[in-house]
Amino acid sequence: MSQQLAEVETLFLHESRSDYTVVANRDGSRVLRGRLELKETSAGPRPGKFRVIRDGEDHPRQPDEFVDLARAAGRIRISEQTSPENRTRLKEMLDGYQLEATAVRTCRRCASDSRYGPITTEDAIDHNGELVCRDCARRELERELSYKGEFTGAAEERLEELLYESGDLDRIVSLLQGGLDPDLTKYDEVSANVDDVSPVRTEELDLHPDLSSHLQGRFEELLPVQSLSVRNGLLDGDDQLVVSATATGKTLVGELTGIDRALKSDGKLLFLVPLVALANQKHEDFEDRYGDLLDVSIRVGSSRVNDDGNRFDPHADVIVGTYEGIDHALRTGKDLGDVGTVVIDEVHTLKEGERGHRLDGLISRLKYYSEDRMETHAGYDGTQFVYLSATVGNPEWLAGKLRATLIEYEERPVPIERHVTFADGREKAQIADKLVKREFDTKSSKGYRGQTIIFTNSRRRCHEISRKLRYDSAPYHAGLDYGRRKKVERQFGNQDLSAVVTTAALAAGVDFPASQVIFDSLAMGIEWLSVQEFSQMLGRAGRPDYHDRGRVYLLVEPDGIYHGSMDRTEDEVAFTLLKGEMEDVATHYDETAAAEETLANVLVAGKKAKRLNDRMIGEVPTKHALGKLLEWNFIDGFDPTPLGRGVTRHFLAPDEAFFILDSVRKGTDPYDIVADLERRDDEK
């Protein structure tokens, strides 16, 4: 007891049922816990019984030992939660020994556990109608989190931050149970910003008269990014890399120069996109806008194994195509005529695995096509390349590699709120339903109802979520036929649908004017989203002509993964994406990718293939790739063998080619071979 007396810094008294709890603290830690009973004497209340509790057992002490303990304490505190009557009795008892005590607000939970937990108005946490200290609130929050799964440090920190900011544990628990309190779910807001760029008037542009009158009928001034592009040589034929947020008008940059040159008979326009769905929409847009002035065609390629030339006219003035569709035309030796302008939309695709190196190779092959045609066709002045992207982490470097002028415009037309809430897979669809309903029930100042794009990680999940939404909605993915997708696009544009539920098909820019984006999953297939993909997708929320602001909701599953190969959980990924820096756009070559592109370049350019390899974005080990192609009997010198020609025309990787050869030798039915190839793709 003497040691404990020397160590007492604060003596805390709290009313219990029939006595008073006594807690002695030193440096924030308890050194003694006991019970005190008072008795009435002629001099007033005095200690009657005093017991020290040690190892769960009561050890009676002399009442005077409590007095010695109180005298040794640096300060004495009485809980405000003690009734006024008993607070008075304690003070009278202490006054009898000329000891002063101050009443303080304390945590009832701490007191019931015989701990001293002072709280203030600033740090008290409300829980079940009483105020508790931060430590008790945090312990209760941890208990609630244990019911929801394993949370990472970043997720726990976020919830603790919300707990302390709100001062209300019940609201945080409600959030964990699917509540959508916007003050709690809101992570941050990406502010709207408009750079001060003097607009170029359409009447000032030196354009073909038909295009000039067409544009002036649509608008009087160019948007800022368009004005910057024009002022920096767009209409003089300069190659440009245009980096600007979604819905800032990048597409018209390519249209201005491409349509103008086509009308002036300076070569056709190739407008290239990564996805069939996007190509179909762009083709329809061009047909509507310029079909009365120019011939418009589309080149997507119906299959990598069978090319039926679907709807493709190589002599058209405007050809909208997928990367693979136009690349297939080059690999099969189709004459595209004089190409005046090539627009590569979504050029950040260069960083993606399989599609990245194919786009890198396509750009090099198109440049070679232009150079070769200049040598053989008098009067042809070559091709202007315009590259478009909303998200590039290293724009200066990429512009240098592409030998293009960088046009970078960082305008955000409307602010975007970013929200995070936690839910397991079973709860996500119900939460999405609430969000979709809330958004569709509101109208912007422009008179448009709020509509939602829900991103998820599989086609099956698209249908599953859409069925669970109360308001009309539709799945939208590459597995739907063209007519079905067009119907969904039309219904969304007419505001007949509250939401579309999609995979990556919409991330690349299919024109759905949504005010809200919901991430049901932060994965696409079995891979987590990159910061670049995430930024591209959330950028679909909010359009300046329709909405006052955009909203983005991440529905995060604690400890959630979508494939055994994932080394992080969804709550870890969520905060990485929200805080992440944009990844650099670069193309990386392994042996397979190097062999594929080198073989395609040999097919298109023969002995000049090395020149094509050398100017690609990524570093291609040409000598090693040529050695492997010879070893595999894909080339004979600088000529493709019949096998090599078939491999590259159908975009086969070497392992796929060997698989087909082996299957043919075994007598496998051709349809089974195709099915097995598709299955291999799905597994990748």
C-alpha positions in Angstrom: 0.0 0.0 0.0 2.9 2.4 0.8 4.2 1.9 -2.7 0.8 2.6 -4.2 0.4 5.7 -2.1 3.7 7.1 -3.5 2.5 6.4 -7.1 -1.0 8.1 -6.9 -1.5 10.9 -9.3 -5.3 11.0 -9.6 -7.8 9.6 -7.2 -11.2 9.0 -8.9 -14.5 8.4 -7.1 -17.6 7.1 -8.8 -21.0 6.1 -7.5 -21.8 2.4 -7.6 -25.0 0.7 -6.5 -24.4 0.6 -2.8 -20.9 2.1 -2.4 -18.3 4.1 -4.3 -15.7 2.9 -6.8 -12.2 4.1 -6.0 -9.6 4.2 -8.7 -6.0 5.4 -8.2 -4.1 6.4 -11.4 -0.5 7.1 -12.2 0.6 8.2 -15.7 -2.8 7.2 -17.1 -2.6 3.7 -15.7 -4.5 2.3 -12.8 -2.4 1.3 -9.8 -5.2 0.6 -7.4 -8.9 -0.3 -7.5 -11.2 -0.4 -4.5 -14.6 0.1 -2.9 -15.6 2.7 -0.3 -18.6 2.8 2.0 -19.5 5.9 4.0 -21.0 6.1 7.4 -22.8 8.9 9.1 -21.1 10.4 12.2 -21.8 13.4 14.4 -19.0 15.2 12.4 -20.6 14.2 9.0 -19.9 11.5 6.5 -16.8 9.5 7.1 -15.1 6.3 5.6 -16.9 3.3 7.0 -15.4 0.4 5.0 -12.6 0.3 2.5 -11.6 -2.7 0.4 -8.9 -3.0 -2.2 -9.7 -5.3 -5.1 -6.8 -7.4 -6.3 -6.9 -10.4 -8.7 -10.7 -10.2 -8.6 -10.9 -10.5 -4.8 -11.8 -8.0 -2.1 -9.1 -7.3 0.5 -10.5 -5.3 3.5 -8.4 -2.3 4.7 -8.8 0.1 7.6 -10.9 3.1 6.6 -8.0 5.4 7.6 -6.0 3.9 4.7 -8.4 5.5 2.3 -7.7 8.8 4.0 -4.0 8.3 3.6 -4.6 7.4 -0.1 -6.6 10.6 -0.6 -4.0 12.7 1.0 -1.2 11.2 -1.1 -3.1 11.9 -4.4 -2.1 14.8 -6.5 -5.7 15.5 -7.3 -9.1 14.1 -6.5 -11.9 13.8 -9.0 -15.5 12.9 -8.5 -17.6 11.7 -11.5 -20.3 14.1 -12.6 -22.5 11.0 -13.2 -22.6 10.5 -9.5 -26.0 11.7 -8.2 -26.0 15.2 -6.6 -26.8 13.8 -3.2 -23.9 11.4 -3.2 -21.6 13.9 -4.7 -22.4 16.2 -1.8 -21.7 13.4 0.7 -18.3 12.7 -0.9 -17.4 16.3 -0.8 -18.5 16.7 2.8 -16.4 13.6 3.7 -13.3 15.0 2.0 -13.9 18.5 3.5 -13.6 16.9 6.9 -10.0 16.1 6.1 -9.4 19.4 4.4 -9.2 17.7 1.0 -10.5 19.3 -2.2 -12.2 17.5 -5.1 -13.5 18.6 -8.5 -16.5 17.1 -10.2 -15.6 16.0 -13.8 -17.6 14.4 -16.6 -16.4 10.9 -17.0 -17.1 7.9 -19.2 -19.7 5.6 -17.6 -18.2 2.6 -19.2 -14.8 3.3 -17.8 -16.3 3.8 -14.4 -18.3 0.6 -14.5 -15.0 -1.2 -15.4 -13.3 0.7 -12.5 -11.3 3.0 -14.9 -10.9 6.7 -14.8 -12.0 8.1 -18.1 -12.5 11.9 -18.1 -14.3 13.3 -21.2 -15.0 16.8 -22.5 -17.6 18.2 -24.8 -15.0 18.1 -27.6 -13.9 14.5 -27.3 -17.0 12.6 -25.9 -18.6 10.1 -28.1 -22.3 9.5 -28.1 -23.4 5.8 -27.9 -26.8 4.4 -27.0 -27.8 7.7 -25.3 -24.8 8.1 -23.1 -21.4 9.8 -23.6 -18.3 7.5 -23.6 -14.6 8.2 -24.0 -12.7 7.7 -27.2 -11.0 4.5 -26.0 -14.3 2.9 -25.1 -15.9 4.0 -28.4 -12.9 2.6 -30.3 -13.1 -0.7 -28.5 -16.8 -0.9 -29.3 -16.1 0.0 -33.0 -13.5 -2.8 -33.1 -16.1 -5.2 -31.8 -18.5 -4.2 -34.5 -15.8 -4.5 -37.2 -15.1 -8.0 -36.1 -18.6 -9.0 -37.2 -18.0 -7.5 -40.7 -14.7 -9.2 -41.5 -11.0 -8.3 -41.4 -10.5 -4.6 -42.0 -7.1 -3.2 -43.0 -5.3 -0.4 -41.2 -6.4 2.1 -43.8 -10.1 1.2 -43.4 -9.9 1.2 -39.6 -8.1 4.6 -39.7 -10.9 6.0 -41.9 -13.6 4.8 -39.6 -11.9 6.0 -36.5 -11.4 9.4 -38.2 -15.2 9.5 -38.9 -15.9 8.4 -35.3 -14.0 11.3 -33.9 -15.3 13.8 -36.4 -18.9 12.9 -35.9 -18.8 12.1 -32.1 -21.5 9.5 -32.7 -20.7 5.8 -32.6 -24.3 4.9 -33.5 -23.9 6.7 -36.8 -20.7 4.7 -37.6 -22.4 1.4 -36.7 -25.3 2.4 -39.0 -22.7 3.0 -41.8 -21.3 -0.5 -41.3 -24.9 -1.8 -41.6 -25.5 -0.2 -45.0 -26.5 3.3 -43.9 -25.9 6.0 -46.4 -25.5 9.1 -44.3 -23.7 11.4 -46.9 -21.8 13.3 -44.2 -20.1 10.0 -43.2 -19.8 8.3 -46.5 -18.2 11.3 -48.2 -14.5 10.9 -48.5 -13.6 14.1 -50.4 -14.7 16.3 -53.3 -12.8 16.9 -56.5 -13.6 20.5 -57.1 -14.7 21.9 -60.4 -12.1 24.1 -62.0 -12.2 26.0 -65.2 -8.9 27.3 -66.7 -9.1 30.8 -68.2 -8.6 30.1 -71.9 -9.8 32.6 -74.4 -12.2 30.7 -76.7 -11.7 30.5 -80.5 -14.9 31.5 -82.4 -16.0 28.9 -85.0 -16.4 31.6 -87.6 -12.6 32.4 -87.3 -11.5 28.8 -88.2 -10.0 28.2 -91.7 -12.2 25.2 -92.4 -13.9 23.7 -95.5 -17.1 25.8 -96.0 -19.4 22.8 -95.4 -17.7 21.9 -92.1 -17.6 25.6 -91.1 -21.4 26.1 -91.6 -22.0 22.8 -89.9 -20.1 23.8 -86.8 -21.5 27.3 -86.6 -25.0 25.7 -86.6 -24.0 23.8 -83.5 -22.1 26.4 -81.4 -20.4 29.8 -81.8 -17.2 29.1 -79.8 -14.8 26.2 -79.2 -14.4 24.8 -75.8 -11.1 25.6 -74.0 -9.2 22.3 -74.8 -10.3 22.7 -78.4 -9.2 26.3 -78.5 -5.8 25.3 -77.1 -5.4 22.6 -79.7 -6.2 24.9 -82.6 -3.9 27.6 -81.3 -1.1 25.1 -81.1 -1.1 23.8 -84.7 -4.0 21.4 -85.0 -5.2 22.8 -88.3 -1.6 23.1 -89.5 -1.2 19.3 -89.5 0.8 19.0 -86.3 0.6 15.7 -84.4 -0.9 16.3 -80.9 -1.4 14.4 -77.7 -4.5 15.9 -76.1 -5.0 15.1 -72.4 -8.1 16.4 -70.7 -10.9 15.2 -68.4 -14.0 13.4 -69.6 -16.7 15.6 -71.1 -14.3 18.5 -72.0 -14.6 18.1 -75.7 -11.6 16.1 -76.8 -13.4 14.2 -79.5 -14.1 17.3 -81.5 -10.4 18.0 -81.6 -9.9 15.0 -83.8 -13.0 15.7 -85.8 -12.0 19.3 -86.6 -8.8 18.4 -88.4 -9.9 14.9 -89.7 -13.2 16.0 -91.3 -11.7 19.2 -92.6 -8.9 17.3 -94.4 -11.4 14.7 -95.7 -13.6 17.4 -97.2 -10.6 19.1 -98.7 -9.5 15.7 -100.3 -6.3 15.7 -98.2 -6.9 12.1 -97.0 -9.5 10.2 -95.1 -10.0 10.1 -91.3 -9.4 7.0 -89.3 -11.0 7.3 -85.8 -9.8 4.4 -83.7 -11.1 3.3 -80.3 -10.4 0.2 -78.1 -13.9 -1.4 -77.9 -16.5 -2.5 -80.3 -19.3 -0.9 -78.3 -17.5 2.5 -78.5 -16.8 2.1 -82.2 -20.5 1.4 -82.9 -21.5 4.6 -81.0 -18.8 6.7 -82.7 -19.8 5.4 -86.1 -23.4 6.3 -85.5 -22.4 9.8 -84.3 -20.2 10.4 -87.4 -23.0 9.1 -89.6 -25.5 11.5 -88.1 -23.2 14.5 -88.2 -21.4 14.1 -91.4 -23.2 11.4 -93.4 -24.6 14.0 -95.8 -21.1 15.3 -96.5 -18.9 12.2 -96.5 -19.0 8.4 -96.7 -18.7 6.9 -93.3 -17.8 3.3 -92.6 -16.9 1.1 -89.7 -14.2 -1.5 -89.2 -14.3 -3.6 -86.1 -13.7 -7.2 -87.3 -16.2 -9.8 -86.4 -13.7 -12.3 -85.1 -10.0 -12.9 -84.8 -10.4 -16.2 -86.6 -12.8 -15.2 -89.3 -12.9 -11.8 -91.0 -16.1 -11.2 -93.0 -15.4 -7.5 -93.7 -18.6 -6.6 -91.9 -19.9 -3.2 -93.1 -16.4 -2.1 -94.0 -15.7 0.1 -97.0 -11.9 0.7 -97.2 -12.6 3.6 -99.7 -14.8 5.5 -97.3 -13.9 9.1 -96.3 -14.3 8.4 -92.6 -13.5 5.0 -91.1 -14.4 4.4 -87.4 -12.7 1.3 -86.2 -11.3 -0.6 -83.3 -7.6 -0.9 -82.9 -7.7 -4.6 -83.9 -10.0 -3.9 -86.8 -7.7 -1.5 -88.5 -4.6 -3.5 -87.6 -6.2 -6.5 -89.2 -6.7 -4.5 -92.4 -3.0 -3.7 -92.4 -1.9 -7.2 -91.6 -4.1 -8.6 -94.5 -2.7 -6.0 -96.9 -5.9 -4.0 -97.5 -5.4 -0.7 -99.3 -6.8 2.1 -97.1 -6.0 4.8 -99.6 -4.7 8.2 -98.6 -5.0 8.5 -94.9 -5.0 12.2 -93.9 -5.7 11.9 -90.2 -5.5 9.2 -87.6 -7.2 9.8 -84.2 -6.3 7.3 -81.5 -8.9 7.6 -78.7 -8.1 6.3 -75.2 -4.4 6.2 -76.0 -3.6 5.3 -72.4 -4.5 1.8 -73.5 -0.8 1.6 -74.3 -0.1 0.6 -70.7 -2.5 -2.4 -70.7 -1.2 -5.9 -71.0 -2.2 -7.6 -74.3 -3.9 -4.6 -75.9 -1.1 -2.2 -75.0 1.6 -3.7 -77.2 -0.8 -4.2 -80.0 -1.7 -0.5 -80.0 2.0 0.4 -79.8 2.6 -1.8 -82.9 -0.5 -0.5 -84.7 0.7 3.1 -84.3 4.1 2.2 -85.7 2.5 0.3 -88.6 0.2 3.1 -89.5 3.1 5.5 -89.6 5.0 3.1 -91.8 1.9 2.8 -94.1 1.8 6.7 -94.4 5.5 6.9 -95.1 5.4 4.1 -97.7 2.4 5.7 -99.4 4.2 9.0 -99.6 7.1 7.4 -101.5 4.8 5.7 -104.0 1.9 8.1 -104.5 2.7 11.6 -105.7 0.7 14.4 -104.2 0.1 12.5 -100.9 1.4 14.6 -98.0 1.2 12.0 -95.2 -0.8 11.5 -92.0 -1.5 13.7 -89.0 -1.8 11.8 -85.7 -4.0 13.0 -82.9 -3.9 11.0 -79.6 -6.7 11.5 -77.0 -6.8 10.6 -73.3 -8.4 11.7 -70.1 -5.8 10.1 -67.9 -2.1 10.0 -68.4 0.5 10.1 -65.5 3.4 11.0 -67.7 2.1 13.2 -70.5 5.3 15.0 -71.3 7.3 11.8 -71.7 4.5 10.1 -73.8 4.2 13.2 -76.0 7.9 13.0 -76.6 7.8 9.3 -77.5 4.9 9.9 -79.9 6.7 13.0 -81.3 3.5 15.0 -80.7 2.8 18.4 -79.3 1.3 18.1 -75.8 -2.1 19.8 -75.2 -2.9 19.4 -71.6 -6.0 20.9 -70.0 -6.9 20.2 -66.4 -10.5 21.5 -66.3 -13.1 19.6 -64.3 -16.5 20.9 -65.6 -18.5 19.9 -62.5 -17.4 18.9 -59.0 -17.4 15.2 -58.1 -18.1 13.9 -54.6 -16.4 10.7 -53.8 -18.0 8.4 -51.2 -17.0 5.2 -49.4 -19.2 2.8 -47.6 -18.6 -0.8 -46.4 -20.7 -3.8 -47.3 -20.3 -7.5 -48.0 -21.2 -8.9 -51.4 -24.8 -9.8 -50.3 -25.5 -6.2 -49.2 -24.0 -4.3 -52.1 -27.0 -4.7 -54.5 -29.4 -3.4 -51.9 -27.2 -0.4 -51.2 -26.8 0.3 -54.9 -30.6 0.2 -55.2 -31.0 2.8 -52.5 -28.4 5.0 -54.2 -30.0 4.6 -57.6 -33.4 5.4 -56.3 -32.2 8.5 -54.4 -30.4 9.8 -57.5 -33.2 9.1 -60.0 -35.7 10.9 -57.6 -33.8 14.1 -57.9 -33.4 16.6 -60.8 -30.6 19.0 -61.6 -31.0 22.7 -62.2 -30.8 21.8 -65.9 -34.0 19.7 -65.5 -32.4 16.2 -65.8 -33.0 13.3 -63.5 -30.0 11.7 -61.9 -28.9 8.5 -63.6 -26.3 6.0 -62.5 -23.6 3.8 -64.1 -22.8 0.8 -61.9 -19.5 -0.9 -62.6 -19.0 -4.5 -61.6 -16.5 -7.3 -62.4 -18.5 -9.8 -64.5 -21.3 -10.1 -67.0 -23.2 -12.4 -64.7 -23.1 -9.8 -61.9 -24.4 -7.1 -64.3 -27.6 -9.1 -64.8 -27.8 -10.0 -61.1 -27.6 -6.4 -59.9 -29.9 -5.1 -62.6 -32.7 -7.6 -61.5 -32.4 -6.3 -57.9 -32.9 -2.6 -58.7 -36.5 -1.3 -58.1 -36.4 1.3 -60.9 -36.0 0.4 -64.5 -32.4 -0.5 -65.4 -30.4 -2.7 -67.8 -27.2 -4.7 -68.0 -24.7 -3.5 -70.6 -21.7 -5.4 -71.7 -19.8 -6.8 -74.7 -21.8 -10.1 -74.5 -25.0 -8.4 -75.6 -25.7 -8.1 -79.3 -25.5 -4.7 -81.1 -29.3 -4.2 -81.2 -29.6 -4.8 -77.5 -26.8 -2.4 -76.6 -28.2 0.3 -78.9 -31.6 0.0 -77.3 -30.0 0.4 -73.8 -28.1 3.5 -75.0 -31.3 5.0 -76.5 -33.3 4.3 -73.3 -30.7 5.8 -71.1 -30.4 8.9 -73.3 -34.2 9.3 -73.1 -34.0 9.0 -69.3 -36.2 5.9 -69.4 -33.6 4.0 -67.3 -32.4 4.9 -63.9 -29.2 2.9 -64.3 -27.0 0.7 -66.4 -24.9 -2.0 -64.9 -21.7 -2.7 -66.8 -18.3 -4.1 -66.9 -15.3 -2.3 -68.5 -17.3 -1.7 -71.7 -18.4 1.8 -70.5 -15.1 2.9 -68.9 -13.6 3.8 -72.2 -16.1 6.5 -72.9 -19.4 5.2 -74.4 -21.6 8.3 -74.1 -24.0 7.7 -71.1 -24.6 11.1 -69.4 -24.7 9.8 -65.8 -24.7 11.9 -62.7 -23.6 9.0 -60.5 -21.1 6.2 -60.7 -21.2 3.2 -58.3 -18.4 0.8 -58.0 -20.0 -2.5 -57.0 -16.5 -4.0 -57.3 -13.0 -2.5 -57.5 -11.9 -5.3 -59.8 -12.4 -6.0 -63.5 -12.4 -9.7 -64.0 -9.7 -11.0 -61.7 -7.5 -7.9 -61.6 -7.8 -4.9 -59.3 -8.3 -1.6 -61.0 -5.4 0.7 -61.6 -5.5 4.3 -60.5 -5.8 5.3 -64.1 -8.7 2.9 -64.8 -10.4 4.1 -61.6 -10.0 7.7 -62.6 -11.3 7.1 -66.1 -14.4 5.3 -64.7 -15.3 7.8 -62.0 -14.9 10.6 -64.5 -18.1 9.4 -66.1 -20.0 11.0 -63.2 -21.4 14.5 -63.9 -21.8 16.2 -67.2 -21.8 20.1 -67.4 -24.8 20.3 -69.8 -26.9 17.9 -67.6 -25.8 18.0 -64.0 -24.7 20.3 -61.2 -22.3 17.8 -59.7 -21.2 14.2 -60.0 -21.3 11.5 -57.3 -19.1 8.5 -57.0 -19.7 5.6 -54.5 -17.3 2.9 -53.7 -19.1 -0.1 -52.1 -16.1 -1.8 -50.4 -16.1 -5.3 -49.0 -13.8 -5.7 -46.0 -11.3 -8.5 -46.6 -12.9 -9.1 -50.0 -11.1 -10.6 -52.9 -12.3 -11.9 -56.3 -9.6 -14.4 -57.1 -7.1 -16.4 -55.2 -4.2 -14.7 -57.0 -5.1 -11.3 -55.5 -2.6 -10.2 -52.9 -4.6 -7.3 -51.5 -8.2 -7.0 -50.2 -10.8 -4.6 -51.5 -10.6 -2.2 -48.5 -6.9 -2.0 -49.0 -7.3 -1.3 -52.7 -10.1 1.3 -52.1 -7.8 3.8 -50.2 -4.9 3.1 -52.5 -7.1 4.2 -55.4 -8.5 7.2 -53.7 -5.1 8.5 -52.6 -3.1 7.1 -55.6 -1.1 8.9 -58.2 -1.8 8.4 -61.8 0.3 5.6 -63.3 2.7 6.3 -66.1 1.6 5.2 -69.6 4.3 3.0 -71.1 4.3 -0.3 -73.0 6.4 -3.2 -71.6 7.5 -6.2 -73.7 8.0 -9.7 -72.6 9.2 -12.4 -75.0 5.6 -13.2 -76.3 4.6 -9.5 -76.9 8.0 -8.8 -78.6 7.5 -11.8 -80.9 3.9 -10.9 -81.7 4.7 -7.3 -82.7 7.9 -8.1 -84.6 6.1 -10.8 -86.6 3.3 -8.3 -87.5 5.9 -5.7 -88.5 7.7 -8.3 -90.7 4.4 -9.1 -92.4 3.7 -5.4 -93.1 7.2 -4.0 -93.7 9.5 -6.9 -94.4 13.2 -6.0 -93.9 12.1 -2.6 -92.5 10.5 -4.3 -89.5 13.5 -3.2 -87.3 12.8 0.4 -88.1 9.2 -0.1 -86.9 10.3 -1.8 -83.8 12.8 1.0 -83.0 10.2 3.8 -82.9 7.6 2.0 -80.8 6.9 3.3 -77.3 8.2 0.2 -75.5 11.7 -1.2 -75.8 11.4 -4.2 -78.2 14.4 -6.7 -78.1 14.3 -7.1 -81.9 17.3 -9.5 -82.3 15.9 -11.9 -79.7 12.4 -11.7 -81.1 13.6 -12.5 -84.7 15.6 -15.4 -83.3 12.5 -16.9 -81.7 10.4 -16.3 -84.8 13.0 -18.2 -86.8 13.1 -21.0 -84.2 9.3 -21.3 -84.3 9.2 -21.3 -88.1 7.1 -18.2 -88.2 9.5 -16.4 -90.6 12.0 -17.4 -93.2 14.6 -14.6 -93.3 12.4 -11.4 -93.4 9.4 -13.2 -95.0 6.6 -14.7 -92.9 6.0 -18.4 -93.5 2.4 -19.5 -94.2 2.2 -20.5 -90.5 3.6 -17.1 -89.4 1.2 -15.3 -91.7 -1.8 -17.2 -90.3 -0.6 -16.5 -86.7 -0.3 -12.8 -87.1 -3.4 -12.3 -89.2 -5.5 -13.8 -86.5 -3.7 -12.1 -83.5 -2.6 -15.4 -82.0 0.1 -15.5 -79.3 2.8 -18.1 -79.9 1.4 -20.4 -77.2 -2.1 -20.2 -78.8 -0.6 -21.1 -82.2 1.1 -24.1 -80.7 -2.1 -25.1 -79.0 -4.0 -25.0 -82.3 -1.3 -26.9 -84.1 -1.3 -29.6 -81.4 -5.1 -29.8 -81.4 -5.2 -30.2 -85.2 -2.6 -32.9 -85.1 -4.8 -34.7 -82.6 -7.8 -34.4 -84.8 -9.8 -32.1 -82.5 -13.0 -30.7 -84.0 -12.4 -27.1 -85.1 -15.4 -25.8 -83.1 -13.9 -27.4 -80.0 -10.6 -25.7 -80.7 -12.3 -22.3 -80.9 -14.2 -23.0 -77.7 -11.0 -24.0 -76.0 -9.3 -20.8 -77.2 -12.2 -18.7 -75.7 -11.9 -20.6 -72.5 -8.2 -19.9 -72.3 -9.0 -16.2 -72.9 -11.5 -16.2 -70.0 -9.0 -17.8 -67.7 -6.5 -15.1 -68.5 
